[in-house]
Amino acid sequence: MVAFQVQSKLGVSLHFTRIFVDSREVDLNASAGDLWVVVEAATRLGVKLVTEVDEKVDLIRQHRPDLVGKRLIKAVYTVVPLQDAVEEAKNKGVWVLTWKEELTPLVVHSTDPSPHNPQ
């Protein structure tokens, strides 16, 4: 679903793989060109999972910089989204999708840490 949506919205074809970084699992990770996508999949989306997406992005940046692209999409694919988690995801720029709809907008973040280009 995420790969299909990225293809249709951005014209970028992605191949997702599961990775382990510092013994923590990242459900889906993909990159194509300068685009990097990190996805967590869960039956129930709570605020904790939204926070976990950011933690895993930071973990990848620290331990696997070879996987980091210049542009980043953070996403969660879920079946049962809790409303407070959807609001938190929207505030943090995390794209939330279910099998039938997008609950938050797609945000492409810059990974450039320079002051003139904040994330």
Biopython code that builds the backbone (N, CA, C, O; Angstrom):
import numpy as np
from Bio.PDB.StructureBuilder import StructureBuilder

atoms = [
    (1, "MET", "N", (0.821, -1.193, 0.000)),
    (1, "MET", "CA", (0.000, 0.000, 0.000)),
    (1, "MET", "C", (0.867, 1.260, 0.000)),
    (1, "MET", "O", (0.624, 2.177, -0.785)),
    (2, "VAL", "N", (1.875, 1.312, 0.873)),
    (2, "VAL", "CA", (2.749, 2.483, 0.941)),
    (2, "VAL", "C", (3.521, 2.636, -0.362)),
    (2, "VAL", "O", (3.607, 3.736, -0.909)),
    (3, "ALA", "N", (4.079, 1.543, -0.859)),
    (3, "ALA", "CA", (4.837, 1.610, -2.110)),
    (3, "ALA", "C", (3.942, 2.073, -3.263)),
    (3, "ALA", "O", (4.366, 2.875, -4.096)),
    (4, "PHE", "N", (2.719, 1.574, -3.311)),
    (4, "PHE", "CA", (1.782, 1.976, -4.353)),
    (4, "PHE", "C", (1.472, 3.469, -4.261)),
    (4, "PHE", "O", (1.456, 4.167, -5.274)),
    (5, "GLN", "N", (1.229, 3.952, -3.049)),
    (5, "GLN", "CA", (0.900, 5.371, -2.855)),
    (5, "GLN", "C", (2.082, 6.271, -3.213)),
    (5, "GLN", "O", (1.892, 7.317, -3.835)),
    (6, "VAL", "N", (3.291, 5.880, -2.832)),
    (6, "VAL", "CA", (4.475, 6.678, -3.180)),
    (6, "VAL", "C", (4.653, 6.688, -4.695)),
    (6, "VAL", "O", (4.961, 7.727, -5.278)),
    (7, "GLN", "N", (4.463, 5.540, -5.330)),
    (7, "GLN", "CA", (4.574, 5.464, -6.788)),
    (7, "GLN", "C", (3.551, 6.386, -7.460)),
    (7, "GLN", "O", (3.887, 7.117, -8.392)),
    (8, "SER", "N", (2.319, 6.347, -6.989)),
    (8, "SER", "CA", (1.281, 7.148, -7.634)),
    (8, "SER", "C", (1.421, 8.637, -7.343)),
    (8, "SER", "O", (1.092, 9.457, -8.200)),
    (9, "LYS", "N", (1.897, 9.008, -6.164)),
    (9, "LYS", "CA", (2.012, 10.418, -5.797)),
    (9, "LYS", "C", (3.319, 11.066, -6.255)),
    (9, "LYS", "O", (3.331, 12.222, -6.677)),
    (10, "LEU", "N", (4.421, 10.314, -6.167)),
    (10, "LEU", "CA", (5.733, 10.889, -6.446)),
    (10, "LEU", "C", (6.414, 10.285, -7.672)),
    (10, "LEU", "O", (7.440, 10.791, -8.127)),
    (11, "GLY", "N", (5.850, 9.213, -8.202)),
    (11, "GLY", "CA", (6.458, 8.565, -9.358)),
    (11, "GLY", "C", (7.741, 7.827, -9.032)),
    (11, "GLY", "O", (8.578, 7.612, -9.909)),
    (12, "VAL", "N", (7.902, 7.433, -7.763)),
    (12, "VAL", "CA", (9.111, 6.736, -7.319)),
    (12, "VAL", "C", (8.750, 5.293, -6.990)),
    (12, "VAL", "O", (7.829, 5.038, -6.215)),
    (13, "SER", "N", (9.478, 4.356, -7.581)),
    (13, "SER", "CA", (9.276, 2.939, -7.314)),
    (13, "SER", "C", (10.180, 2.510, -6.161)),
    (13, "SER", "O", (11.385, 2.761, -6.177)),
    (14, "LEU", "N", (9.583, 1.859, -5.160)),
    (14, "LEU", "CA", (10.333, 1.449, -3.967)),
    (14, "LEU", "C", (10.277, -0.058, -3.771)),
    (14, "LEU", "O", (9.285, -0.707, -4.104)),
    (15, "HIS", "N", (11.351, -0.601, -3.229)),
    (15, "HIS", "CA", (11.400, -2.000, -2.811)),
    (15, "HIS", "C", (11.708, -1.996, -1.315)),
    (15, "HIS", "O", (12.810, -1.631, -0.907)),
    (16, "PHE", "N", (10.742, -2.400, -0.503)),
    (16, "PHE", "CA", (10.893, -2.360, 0.948)),
    (16, "PHE", "C", (11.539, -3.630, 1.474)),
    (16, "PHE", "O", (11.301, -4.722, 0.960)),
    (17, "THR", "N", (12.354, -3.476, 2.497)),
    (17, "THR", "CA", (12.925, -4.606, 3.223)),
    (17, "THR", "C", (12.824, -4.329, 4.714)),
    (17, "THR", "O", (12.750, -3.178, 5.145)),
    (18, "ARG", "N", (12.823, -5.385, 5.479)),
    (18, "ARG", "CA", (12.865, -5.278, 6.936)),
    (18, "ARG", "C", (14.332, -5.234, 7.336)),
    (18, "ARG", "O", (15.143, -6.003, 6.819)),
    (19, "ILE", "N", (14.672, -4.342, 8.248)),
    (19, "ILE", "CA", (16.058, -4.268, 8.707)),
    (19, "ILE", "C", (16.112, -4.284, 10.227)),
    (19, "ILE", "O", (15.122, -4.007, 10.905)),
    (20, "PHE", "N", (17.286, -4.611, 10.745)),
    (20, "PHE", "CA", (17.549, -4.549, 12.178)),
    (20, "PHE", "C", (18.712, -3.592, 12.382)),
    (20, "PHE", "O", (19.752, -3.720, 11.735)),
    (21, "VAL", "N", (18.535, -2.642, 13.276)),
    (21, "VAL", "CA", (19.563, -1.653, 13.587)),
    (21, "VAL", "C", (19.752, -1.659, 15.092)),
    (21, "VAL", "O", (18.821, -1.383, 15.848)),
    (22, "ASP", "N", (20.968, -1.978, 15.523)),
    (22, "ASP", "CA", (21.270, -2.040, 16.956)),
    (22, "ASP", "C", (20.244, -2.920, 17.679)),
    (22, "ASP", "O", (19.747, -2.561, 18.746)),
    (23, "SER", "N", (19.940, -4.055, 17.094)),
    (23, "SER", "CA", (19.014, -5.083, 17.577)),
    (23, "SER", "C", (17.544, -4.645, 17.607)),
    (23, "SER", "O", (16.716, -5.346, 18.188)),
    (24, "ARG", "N", (17.203, -3.519, 17.005)),
    (24, "ARG", "CA", (15.799, -3.089, 16.916)),
    (24, "ARG", "C", (15.310, -3.269, 15.484)),
    (24, "ARG", "O", (16.007, -2.936, 14.525)),
    (25, "GLU", "N", (14.113, -3.795, 15.361)),
    (25, "GLU", "CA", (13.536, -4.049, 14.044)),
    (25, "GLU", "C", (12.858, -2.797, 13.491)),
    (25, "GLU", "O", (12.119, -2.104, 14.190)),
    (26, "VAL", "N", (13.131, -2.536, 12.228)),
    (26, "VAL", "CA", (12.401, -1.520, 11.469)),
    (26, "VAL", "C", (11.568, -2.304, 10.470)),
    (26, "VAL", "O", (12.110, -3.016, 9.624)),
    (27, "ASP", "N", (10.241, -2.172, 10.568)),
    (27, "ASP", "CA", (9.357, -3.016, 9.765)),
    (27, "ASP", "C", (9.646, -2.904, 8.278)),
    (27, "ASP", "O", (9.849, -3.917, 7.608)),
    (28, "LEU", "N", (9.666, -1.682, 7.755)),
    (28, "LEU", "CA", (9.903, -1.491, 6.327)),
    (28, "LEU", "C", (10.809, -0.287, 6.112)),
    (28, "LEU", "O", (10.578, 0.793, 6.656)),
    (29, "ASN", "N", (11.833, -0.495, 5.316)),
    (29, "ASN", "CA", (12.781, 0.563, 4.985)),
    (29, "ASN", "C", (13.044, 0.460, 3.490)),
    (29, "ASN", "O", (13.211, -0.631, 2.947)),
    (30, "ALA", "N", (13.079, 1.625, 2.833)),
    (30, "ALA", "CA", (13.366, 1.627, 1.394)),
    (30, "ALA", "C", (14.026, 2.936, 1.020)),
    (30, "ALA", "O", (13.863, 3.952, 1.695)),
    (31, "SER", "N", (14.770, 2.891, -0.065)),
    (31, "SER", "CA", (15.326, 4.122, -0.609)),
    (31, "SER", "C", (15.402, 3.988, -2.125)),
    (31, "SER", "O", (15.583, 2.904, -2.680)),
    (32, "ALA", "N", (15.256, 5.136, -2.757)),
    (32, "ALA", "CA", (15.376, 5.213, -4.209)),
    (32, "ALA", "C", (15.864, 6.619, -4.520)),
    (32, "ALA", "O", (15.199, 7.602, -4.192)),
    (33, "GLY", "N", (17.022, 6.710, -5.149)),
    (33, "GLY", "CA", (17.605, 8.026, -5.401)),
    (33, "GLY", "C", (17.878, 8.716, -4.079)),
    (33, "GLY", "O", (18.548, 8.150, -3.215)),
    (34, "ASP", "N", (17.371, 9.932, -3.905)),
    (34, "ASP", "CA", (17.592, 10.653, -2.649)),
    (34, "ASP", "C", (16.427, 10.494, -1.672)),
    (34, "ASP", "O", (16.413, 11.140, -0.624)),
    (35, "LEU", "N", (15.446, 9.640, -1.999)),
    (35, "LEU", "CA", (14.274, 9.440, -1.145)),
    (35, "LEU", "C", (14.475, 8.238, -0.234)),
    (35, "LEU", "O", (14.874, 7.159, -0.675)),
    (36, "TRP", "N", (14.189, 8.450, 1.044)),
    (36, "TRP", "CA", (14.320, 7.416, 2.072)),
    (36, "TRP", "C", (12.968, 7.291, 2.761)),
    (36, "TRP", "O", (12.378, 8.303, 3.139)),
    (37, "VAL", "N", (12.464, 6.072, 2.933)),
    (37, "VAL", "CA", (11.145, 5.854, 3.520)),
    (37, "VAL", "C", (11.263, 4.843, 4.651)),
    (37, "VAL", "O", (11.822, 3.759, 4.482)),
    (38, "VAL", "N", (10.721, 5.220, 5.817)),
    (38, "VAL", "CA", (10.689, 4.345, 6.986)),
    (38, "VAL", "C", (9.229, 4.145, 7.362)),
    (38, "VAL", "O", (8.495, 5.110, 7.575)),
    (39, "VAL", "N", (8.810, 2.873, 7.444)),
    (39, "VAL", "CA", (7.415, 2.549, 7.734)),
    (39, "VAL", "C", (7.352, 1.565, 8.898)),
    (39, "VAL", "O", (8.091, 0.581, 8.940)),
    (40, "GLU", "N", (6.466, 1.846, 9.827)),
    (40, "GLU", "CA", (6.121, 0.889, 10.864)),
    (40, "GLU", "C", (4.707, 0.413, 10.579)),
    (40, "GLU", "O", (3.841, 1.206, 10.210)),
    (41, "ALA", "N", (4.476, -0.865, 10.747)),
    (41, "ALA", "CA", (3.156, -1.445, 10.527)),
    (41, "ALA", "C", (2.646, -2.017, 11.837)),
    (41, "ALA", "O", (3.373, -2.713, 12.546)),
    (42, "ALA", "N", (1.390, -1.719, 12.157)),
    (42, "ALA", "CA", (0.815, -2.201, 13.411)),
    (42, "ALA", "C", (-0.692, -2.328, 13.266)),
    (42, "ALA", "O", (-1.329, -1.559, 12.546)),
    (43, "THR", "N", (-1.243, -3.293, 13.950)),
    (43, "THR", "CA", (-2.690, -3.449, 13.950)),
    (43, "THR", "C", (-3.342, -2.221, 14.575)),
    (43, "THR", "O", (-4.291, -1.667, 14.020)),
    (44, "ARG", "N", (-2.833, -1.797, 15.732)),
    (44, "ARG", "CA", (-3.389, -0.660, 16.457)),
    (44, "ARG", "C", (-2.351, 0.447, 16.523)),
    (44, "ARG", "O", (-1.214, 0.215, 16.936)),
    (45, "LEU", "N", (-2.737, 1.645, 16.118)),
    (45, "LEU", "CA", (-1.834, 2.794, 16.161)),
    (45, "LEU", "C", (-2.118, 3.621, 17.405)),
    (45, "LEU", "O", (-3.195, 4.198, 17.560)),
    (46, "GLY", "N", (-1.112, 3.664, 18.298)),
    (46, "GLY", "CA", (-1.172, 4.522, 19.470)),
    (46, "GLY", "C", (-0.069, 5.557, 19.391)),
    (46, "GLY", "O", (0.788, 5.492, 18.509)),
    (47, "VAL", "N", (-0.085, 6.510, 20.307)),
    (47, "VAL", "CA", (0.912, 7.585, 20.326)),
    (47, "VAL", "C", (2.321, 7.018, 20.453)),
    (47, "VAL", "O", (3.262, 7.558, 19.872)),
    (48, "LYS", "N", (2.471, 5.937, 21.207)),
    (48, "LYS", "CA", (3.791, 5.330, 21.400)),
    (48, "LYS", "C", (4.422, 4.912, 20.066)),
    (48, "LYS", "O", (5.629, 5.065, 19.879)),
    (49, "LEU", "N", (3.622, 4.391, 19.153)),
    (49, "LEU", "CA", (4.165, 3.967, 17.860)),
    (49, "LEU", "C", (4.605, 5.165, 17.026)),
    (49, "LEU", "O", (5.597, 5.081, 16.302)),
    (50, "VAL", "N", (3.889, 6.267, 17.119)),
    (50, "VAL", "CA", (4.289, 7.482, 16.397)),
    (50, "VAL", "C", (5.659, 7.930, 16.892)),
    (50, "VAL", "O", (6.526, 8.282, 16.091)),
    (51, "THR", "N", (5.857, 7.919, 18.198)),
    (51, "THR", "CA", (7.149, 8.269, 18.790)),
    (51, "THR", "C", (8.223, 7.283, 18.357)),
    (51, "THR", "O", (9.365, 7.668, 18.107)),
    (52, "GLU", "N", (7.856, 6.017, 18.270)),
    (52, "GLU", "CA", (8.803, 4.969, 17.877)),
    (52, "GLU", "C", (9.321, 5.169, 16.449)),
    (52, "GLU", "O", (10.475, 4.855, 16.157)),
    (53, "VAL", "N", (8.480, 5.685, 15.572)),
    (53, "VAL", "CA", (8.922, 5.959, 14.199)),
    (53, "VAL", "C", (10.077, 6.951, 14.224)),
    (53, "VAL", "O", (11.098, 6.732, 13.571)),
    (54, "ASP", "N", (9.923, 8.043, 14.976)),
    (54, "ASP", "CA", (11.004, 9.034, 15.073)),
    (54, "ASP", "C", (12.257, 8.437, 15.713)),
    (54, "ASP", "O", (13.372, 8.735, 15.285)),
    (55, "GLU", "N", (12.083, 7.604, 16.725)),
    (55, "GLU", "CA", (13.227, 6.961, 17.379)),
    (55, "GLU", "C", (13.977, 6.069, 16.388)),
    (55, "GLU", "O", (15.208, 6.055, 16.379)),
    (56, "LYS", "N", (13.259, 5.341, 15.572)),
    (56, "LYS", "CA", (13.899, 4.443, 14.609)),
    (56, "LYS", "C", (14.599, 5.221, 13.503)),
    (56, "LYS", "O", (15.659, 4.809, 13.029)),
    (57, "VAL", "N", (14.019, 6.335, 13.090)),
    (57, "VAL", "CA", (14.684, 7.197, 12.111)),
    (57, "VAL", "C", (16.014, 7.679, 12.684)),
    (57, "VAL", "O", (17.039, 7.638, 12.004)),
    (58, "ASP", "N", (15.994, 8.134, 13.933)),
    (58, "ASP", "CA", (17.233, 8.591, 14.583)),
    (58, "ASP", "C", (18.244, 7.459, 14.721)),
    (58, "ASP", "O", (19.443, 7.669, 14.536)),
    (59, "LEU", "N", (17.766, 6.265, 15.045)),
    (59, "LEU", "CA", (18.640, 5.102, 15.182)),
    (59, "LEU", "C", (19.325, 4.775, 13.857)),
    (59, "LEU", "O", (20.523, 4.493, 13.822)),
    (60, "ILE", "N", (18.566, 4.815, 12.781)),
    (60, "ILE", "CA", (19.146, 4.552, 11.456)),
    (60, "ILE", "C", (20.175, 5.623, 11.111)),
    (60, "ILE", "O", (21.248, 5.312, 10.594)),
    (61, "ARG", "N", (19.852, 6.876, 11.394)),
    (61, "ARG", "CA", (20.802, 7.966, 11.121)),
    (61, "ARG", "C", (22.132, 7.735, 11.850)),
    (61, "ARG", "O", (23.204, 7.959, 11.288)),
    (62, "GLN", "N", (22.049, 7.286, 13.100)),
    (62, "GLN", "CA", (23.251, 7.097, 13.919)),
    (62, "GLN", "C", (24.054, 5.865, 13.514)),
    (62, "GLN", "O", (25.281, 5.921, 13.429)),
    (63, "HIS", "N", (23.369, 4.764, 13.266)),
    (63, "HIS", "CA", (24.060, 3.485, 13.071)),
    (63, "HIS", "C", (24.153, 3.011, 11.623)),
    (63, "HIS", "O", (24.995, 2.171, 11.303)),
    (64, "ARG", "N", (23.302, 3.536, 10.746)),
    (64, "ARG", "CA", (23.322, 3.118, 9.340)),
    (64, "ARG", "C", (23.185, 4.326, 8.416)),
    (64, "ARG", "O", (22.236, 4.397, 7.635)),
    (65, "PRO", "N", (24.113, 5.270, 8.492)),
    (65, "PRO", "CA", (24.005, 6.468, 7.651)),
    (65, "PRO", "C", (24.015, 6.148, 6.156)),
    (65, "PRO", "O", (23.601, 6.974, 5.343)),
    (66, "ASP", "N", (24.482, 4.961, 5.792)),
    (66, "ASP", "CA", (24.467, 4.558, 4.384)),
    (66, "ASP", "C", (23.044, 4.394, 3.848)),
    (66, "ASP", "O", (22.847, 4.384, 2.633)),
    (67, "LEU", "N", (22.058, 4.268, 4.725)),
    (67, "LEU", "CA", (20.670, 4.100, 4.311)),
    (67, "LEU", "C", (19.906, 5.423, 4.217)),
    (67, "LEU", "O", (18.793, 5.465, 3.692)),
    (68, "VAL", "N", (20.500, 6.492, 4.721)),
    (68, "VAL", "CA", (19.808, 7.781, 4.832)),
    (68, "VAL", "C", (19.863, 8.542, 3.514)),
    (68, "VAL", "O", (20.935, 8.741, 2.942)),
    (69, "GLY", "N", (18.691, 8.967, 3.038)),
    (69, "GLY", "CA", (18.600, 9.800, 1.849)),
    (69, "GLY", "C", (18.421, 11.260, 2.228)),
    (69, "GLY", "O", (18.269, 11.584, 3.406)),
    (70, "LYS", "N", (18.436, 12.135, 1.243)),
    (70, "LYS", "CA", (18.284, 13.568, 1.500)),
    (70, "LYS", "C", (16.842, 13.949, 1.811)),
    (70, "LYS", "O", (16.576, 14.966, 2.450)),
    (71, "ARG", "N", (15.912, 13.108, 1.344)),
    (71, "ARG", "CA", (14.493, 13.348, 1.619)),
    (71, "ARG", "C", (13.932, 12.132, 2.346)),
    (71, "ARG", "O", (14.306, 10.996, 2.051)),
    (72, "LEU", "N", (13.030, 12.375, 3.300)),
    (72, "LEU", "CA", (12.518, 11.312, 4.166)),
    (72, "LEU", "C", (11.000, 11.343, 4.235)),
    (72, "LEU", "O", (10.387, 12.399, 4.383)),
    (73, "ILE", "N", (10.409, 10.157, 4.123)),
    (73, "ILE", "CA", (8.990, 9.971, 4.416)),
    (73, "ILE", "C", (8.906, 9.036, 5.609)),
    (73, "ILE", "O", (9.445, 7.930, 5.583)),
    (74, "LYS", "N", (8.226, 9.486, 6.654)),
    (74, "LYS", "CA", (7.950, 8.658, 7.833)),
    (74, "LYS", "C", (6.491, 8.236, 7.737)),
    (74, "LYS", "O", (5.611, 9.074, 7.541)),
    (75, "ALA", "N", (6.233, 6.932, 7.874)),
    (75, "ALA", "CA", (4.862, 6.452, 7.683)),
    (75, "ALA", "C", (4.512, 5.337, 8.652)),
    (75, "ALA", "O", (5.380, 4.640, 9.177)),
    (76, "VAL", "N", (3.203, 5.190, 8.874)),
    (76, "VAL", "CA", (2.658, 4.084, 9.650)),
    (76, "VAL", "C", (1.486, 3.515, 8.863)),
    (76, "VAL", "O", (0.613, 4.247, 8.398)),
    (77, "TYR", "N", (1.488, 2.200, 8.723)),
    (77, "TYR", "CA", (0.367, 1.493, 8.103)),
    (77, "TYR", "C", (-0.353, 0.760, 9.226)),
    (77, "TYR", "O", (0.267, -0.005, 9.966)),
    (78, "THR", "N", (-1.663, 0.989, 9.361)),
    (78, "THR", "CA", (-2.392, 0.442, 10.495)),
    (78, "THR", "C", (-3.801, 0.012, 10.119)),
    (78, "THR", "O", (-4.307, 0.356, 9.050)),
    (79, "VAL", "N", (-4.420, -0.737, 11.003)),
    (79, "VAL", "CA", (-5.799, -1.170, 10.829)),
    (79, "VAL", "C", (-6.720, -0.371, 11.746)),
    (79, "VAL", "O", (-7.792, 0.069, 11.331)),
    (80, "VAL", "N", (-6.291, -0.185, 13.002)),
    (80, "VAL", "CA", (-7.100, 0.506, 14.004)),
    (80, "VAL", "C", (-6.342, 1.733, 14.507)),
    (80, "VAL", "O", (-5.531, 1.620, 15.426)),
    (81, "PRO", "N", (-6.592, 2.893, 13.922)),
    (81, "PRO", "CA", (-5.904, 4.105, 14.360)),
    (81, "PRO", "C", (-6.672, 4.799, 15.488)),
    (81, "PRO", "O", (-7.870, 5.055, 15.360)),
    (82, "LEU", "N", (-5.989, 5.100, 16.583)),
    (82, "LEU", "CA", (-6.604, 5.870, 17.660)),
    (82, "LEU", "C", (-6.479, 7.354, 17.322)),
    (82, "LEU", "O", (-5.445, 7.794, 16.819)),
    (83, "GLN", "N", (-7.518, 8.116, 17.596)),
    (83, "GLN", "CA", (-7.567, 9.507, 17.158)),
    (83, "GLN", "C", (-6.430, 10.348, 17.737)),
    (83, "GLN", "O", (-5.878, 11.196, 17.035)),
    (84, "ASP", "N", (-6.070, 10.131, 19.004)),
    (84, "ASP", "CA", (-4.967, 10.924, 19.584)),
    (84, "ASP", "C", (-3.647, 10.616, 18.879)),
    (84, "ASP", "O", (-2.798, 11.497, 18.740)),
    (85, "ALA", "N", (-3.474, 9.391, 18.442)),
    (85, "ALA", "CA", (-2.259, 9.014, 17.706)),
    (85, "ALA", "C", (-2.252, 9.636, 16.312)),
    (85, "ALA", "O", (-1.200, 10.045, 15.821)),
    (86, "VAL", "N", (-3.399, 9.707, 15.683)),
    (86, "VAL", "CA", (-3.488, 10.336, 14.362)),
    (86, "VAL", "C", (-3.121, 11.816, 14.468)),
    (86, "VAL", "O", (-2.409, 12.341, 13.612)),
    (87, "GLU", "N", (-3.599, 12.485, 15.507)),
    (87, "GLU", "CA", (-3.257, 13.893, 15.723)),
    (87, "GLU", "C", (-1.761, 14.062, 15.979)),
    (87, "GLU", "O", (-1.136, 14.980, 15.447)),
    (88, "GLU", "N", (-1.196, 13.181, 16.788)),
    (88, "GLU", "CA", (0.251, 13.231, 17.069)),
    (88, "GLU", "C", (1.053, 13.009, 15.782)),
    (88, "GLU", "O", (2.047, 13.691, 15.533)),
    (89, "ALA", "N", (0.610, 12.057, 14.979)),
    (89, "ALA", "CA", (1.286, 11.777, 13.709)),
    (89, "ALA", "C", (1.219, 12.996, 12.788)),
    (89, "ALA", "O", (2.209, 13.347, 12.146)),
    (90, "LYS", "N", (0.089, 13.618, 12.729)),
    (90, "LYS", "CA", (-0.065, 14.813, 11.894)),
    (90, "LYS", "C", (0.897, 15.909, 12.361)),
    (90, "LYS", "O", (1.535, 16.569, 11.541)),
    (91, "ASN", "N", (0.999, 16.097, 13.671)),
    (91, "ASN", "CA", (1.906, 17.111, 14.236)),
    (91, "ASN", "C", (3.373, 16.800, 13.947)),
    (91, "ASN", "O", (4.184, 17.715, 13.803)),
    (92, "LYS", "N", (3.717, 15.518, 13.863)),
    (92, "LYS", "CA", (5.109, 15.110, 13.649)),
    (92, "LYS", "C", (5.427, 14.810, 12.182)),
    (92, "LYS", "O", (6.543, 14.403, 11.861)),
    (93, "GLY", "N", (4.469, 15.004, 11.307)),
    (93, "GLY", "CA", (4.712, 14.760, 9.893)),
    (93, "GLY", "C", (4.837, 13.292, 9.543)),
    (93, "GLY", "O", (5.585, 12.927, 8.637)),
    (94, "VAL", "N", (4.105, 12.445, 10.260)),
    (94, "VAL", "CA", (4.096, 11.009, 9.976)),
    (94, "VAL", "C", (2.837, 10.700, 9.169)),
    (94, "VAL", "O", (1.720, 11.020, 9.576)),
    (95, "TRP", "N", (3.047, 10.080, 8.033)),
    (95, "TRP", "CA", (1.962, 9.731, 7.117)),
    (95, "TRP", "C", (1.279, 8.470, 7.639)),
    (95, "TRP", "O", (1.927, 7.432, 7.776)),
    (96, "VAL", "N", (-0.016, 8.541, 7.931)),
    (96, "VAL", "CA", (-0.766, 7.397, 8.445)),
    (96, "VAL", "C", (-1.720, 6.902, 7.372)),
    (96, "VAL", "O", (-2.534, 7.654, 6.838)),
    (97, "LEU", "N", (-1.595, 5.602, 7.067)),
    (97, "LEU", "CA", (-2.435, 4.973, 6.050)),
    (97, "LEU", "C", (-3.117, 3.742, 6.613)),
    (97, "LEU", "O", (-2.578, 3.042, 7.471)),
    (98, "THR", "N", (-4.313, 3.497, 6.108)),
    (98, "THR", "CA", (-5.006, 2.238, 6.361)),
    (98, "THR", "C", (-5.230, 1.592, 4.995)),
    (98, "THR", "O", (-4.811, 2.140, 3.975)),
    (99, "TRP", "N", (-5.873, 0.455, 4.967)),
    (99, "TRP", "CA", (-6.111, -0.228, 3.695)),
    (99, "TRP", "C", (-7.001, 0.591, 2.775)),
    (99, "TRP", "O", (-6.991, 0.378, 1.562)),
    (100, "LYS", "N", (-7.782, 1.538, 3.334)),
    (100, "LYS", "CA", (-8.726, 2.261, 2.485)),
    (100, "LYS", "C", (-8.501, 3.760, 2.381)),
    (100, "LYS", "O", (-9.088, 4.406, 1.514)),
    (101, "GLU", "N", (-7.652, 4.338, 3.258)),
    (101, "GLU", "CA", (-7.509, 5.791, 3.210)),
    (101, "GLU", "C", (-6.227, 6.290, 3.863)),
    (101, "GLU", "O", (-5.556, 5.574, 4.606)),
    (102, "GLU", "N", (-5.915, 7.539, 3.557)),
    (102, "GLU", "CA", (-4.818, 8.248, 4.207)),
    (102, "GLU", "C", (-5.424, 9.114, 5.300)),
    (102, "GLU", "O", (-6.346, 9.889, 5.046)),
    (103, "LEU", "N", (-4.908, 8.984, 6.513)),
    (103, "LEU", "CA", (-5.468, 9.734, 7.635)),
    (103, "LEU", "C", (-4.691, 11.016, 7.931)),
    (103, "LEU", "O", (-5.204, 11.919, 8.592)),
    (104, "THR", "N", (-3.470, 11.091, 7.446)),
    (104, "THR", "CA", (-2.660, 12.304, 7.557)),
    (104, "THR", "C", (-2.012, 12.535, 6.203)),
    (104, "THR", "O", (-1.871, 11.599, 5.416)),
    (105, "PRO", "N", (-1.617, 13.764, 5.923)),
    (105, "PRO", "CA", (-1.016, 14.030, 4.611)),
    (105, "PRO", "C", (0.399, 13.472, 4.489)),
    (105, "PRO", "O", (1.115, 13.313, 5.478)),
    (106, "LEU", "N", (0.775, 13.184, 3.260)),
    (106, "LEU", "CA", (2.147, 12.773, 2.953)),
    (106, "LEU", "C", (3.051, 13.991, 3.111)),
    (106, "LEU", "O", (2.819, 15.034, 2.499)),
    (107, "VAL", "N", (4.083, 13.848, 3.938)),
    (107, "VAL", "CA", (5.068, 14.916, 4.141)),
    (107, "VAL", "C", (6.433, 14.369, 3.759)),
    (107, "VAL", "O", (6.840, 13.313, 4.243)),
    (108, "VAL", "N", (7.132, 15.078, 2.901)),
    (108, "VAL", "CA", (8.500, 14.708, 2.553)),
    (108, "VAL", "C", (9.416, 15.658, 3.305)),
    (108, "VAL", "O", (9.459, 16.855, 3.024)),
    (109, "HIS", "N", (10.153, 15.100, 4.274)),
    (109, "HIS", "CA", (11.050, 15.882, 5.131)),
    (109, "HIS", "C", (12.437, 15.967, 4.493)),
    (109, "HIS", "O", (12.851, 15.068, 3.761)),
    (110, "SER", "N", (13.137, 17.041, 4.777)),
    (110, "SER", "CA", (14.540, 17.148, 4.397)),
    (110, "SER", "C", (15.378, 16.569, 5.524)),
    (110, "SER", "O", (15.085, 16.796, 6.698)),
    (111, "THR", "N", (16.408, 15.831, 5.179)),
    (111, "THR", "CA", (17.309, 15.303, 6.223)),
    (111, "THR", "C", (18.552, 16.180, 6.346)),
    (111, "THR", "O", (19.478, 15.831, 7.078)),
    (112, "ASP", "N", (18.588, 17.315, 5.640)),
    (112, "ASP", "CA", (19.702, 18.257, 5.709)),
    (112, "ASP", "C", (19.660, 18.955, 7.071)),
    (112, "ASP", "O", (18.705, 19.679, 7.355)),
    (113, "PRO", "N", (20.673, 18.753, 7.916)),
    (113, "PRO", "CA", (20.643, 19.330, 9.261)),
    (113, "PRO", "C", (21.052, 20.806, 9.331)),
    (113, "PRO", "O", (21.100, 21.374, 10.422)),
    (114, "SER", "N", (21.344, 21.426, 8.202)),
    (114, "SER", "CA", (21.808, 22.805, 8.236)),
    (114, "SER", "C", (20.716, 23.739, 8.750)),
    (114, "SER", "O", (19.534, 23.460, 8.551)),
    (115, "PRO", "N", (21.086, 24.845, 9.408)),
    (115, "PRO", "CA", (20.120, 25.765, 9.999)),
    (115, "PRO", "C", (19.167, 26.385, 8.989)),
    (115, "PRO", "O", (18.032, 26.708, 9.339)),
    (116, "HIS", "N", (19.600, 26.559, 7.748)),
    (116, "HIS", "CA", (18.736, 27.158, 6.750)),
    (116, "HIS", "C", (17.726, 26.168, 6.168)),
    (116, "HIS", "O", (16.869, 26.546, 5.370)),
    (117, "ASN", "N", (17.832, 24.905, 6.572)),
    (117, "ASN", "CA", (16.933, 23.881, 6.054)),
    (117, "ASN", "C", (16.451, 22.998, 7.198)),
    (117, "ASN", "O", (16.832, 21.829, 7.268)),
    (118, "PRO", "N", (15.611, 23.533, 8.109)),
    (118, "PRO", "CA", (15.179, 22.742, 9.256)),
    (118, "PRO", "C", (14.250, 21.611, 8.846)),
    (118, "PRO", "O", (13.579, 21.673, 7.816)),
    (119, "GLN", "N", (14.228, 20.581, 9.675)),
    (119, "GLN", "CA", (13.359, 19.431, 9.392)),
    (119, "GLN", "C", (11.943, 19.726, 9.831)),
    (119, "GLN", "O", (11.061, 18.881, 9.678)),
]
sb = StructureBuilder()
sb.init_structure("model")
sb.init_model(0)
sb.init_chain("A")
sb.init_seg("    ")
for serial, (resi, resn, name, xyz) in enumerate(atoms, 1):
    if name == "N":
        sb.init_residue(resn, " ", resi, " ")
    sb.init_atom(name, np.array(xyz, "f"), 0.0, 1.0, " ", f" {name:<3s}", serial, name[0])
structure = sb.get_structure()
